[in-house]
Amino acid sequence: MSGVNHDLYKAEERRMAMTEARRGLRIHEAVTVLVCLGLAVVNVFFASEFPWAIFPALGMSLGVWFHWYFGVQHGDEFIRRHQEDIEREVGRHAA
């Protein structure tokens, strides 16, 4: 790890984690849309008397919202807190 100081390392770790969180959210969104569309098609063609597909769509959308809120919107805060916990543990064991 020559030429990399502690602050640069932490910043890059946060940047990489947030990039991965955004990628995970995009995948989650795509899967949610595809599954909801599939359920809507099944609902329309095989059980059109009641629009039941809205319920799983709402639940899956809530899951995407939680993923965005905790993984992307507040992800940097969680990562920073995690890094501080690791530093505290390392300091405890080093002393």
N, C-alpha and C positions, 0 to 999 in steps of 0.2 A: 504494500500500500504506500509506496514511495510517492511523495509529492501531493498527497491528499491529506488535508487537515480534517479534524473532527467535524467542524461546522459544515464544510463542503460535503463530507460523507453523509451527514444527517440530512442536508438539503436534497441531495441526489436520491437518497433512499425515499424521502417523502415524495419527490417528483415521480419516481418510478412506481411507487405504490399507488399514487393517484392516477397515473396513466393506466395501470392495471385495473383499478376500480372503475374507471370510465369505460374501459373495454368490456369488463364484466357486465356493466349496466347495459351497454349496447346489445350484448348477446342476450341478456335477460329480456330486454324490450322486444327483440326480434322473435324470440321463442314465444313470448306472451302473445304477440300479434298473430303469429302463425297458428297457435293452438286456439285462440279465440275465433279466428276466421274458420278454422276447421269445425269447431263446435257450433258456430252460427250456421254453417252449411248443413251439418247434421240436424240441427234444430229446424231449419226451414224445410228440408226435404223429408224428414222422417218423423218429426213430432211438432208440427207447426201450430198445433192448437194452443200452446202456451210458450212464451218466449223464455224458456228456462236458461238459455245460454248466457243471458245477461248476468246471472249470479256467479258462475265461475269467472266470467270476464271481469266483474267488479273485484272479486277476491284476488285474481292474478294481478290486476292493476294496482291494487293496494300493496301487494308484494313488491312490485316495481317501484312504487313510491317510497316504500321503506328502504329499498336498496339505494335509491337516489339520495334520500335524506341522510341516512347513516353512513353510506359508503362513499358518496361523492360530495354532497353538500357539507357534511361535517367530518369527512374522512381525514382531512389534514389535522384536525384537532385530535382525533383518536390516535393517529400515527405519532403525533408529537408527544402525547401522553404516554404512549407505549415506549417511545424512545427514552423518555425521562424515567420510566419504571426500570428499564434495562440498565440505564446509567446508575440508578440508585442501588440496584442489586449488585452490579459490578463493584461499586464503591464499598458496599457492605462486605463483600467477599475479599476484596483486596486489602481491607484494613485489618 
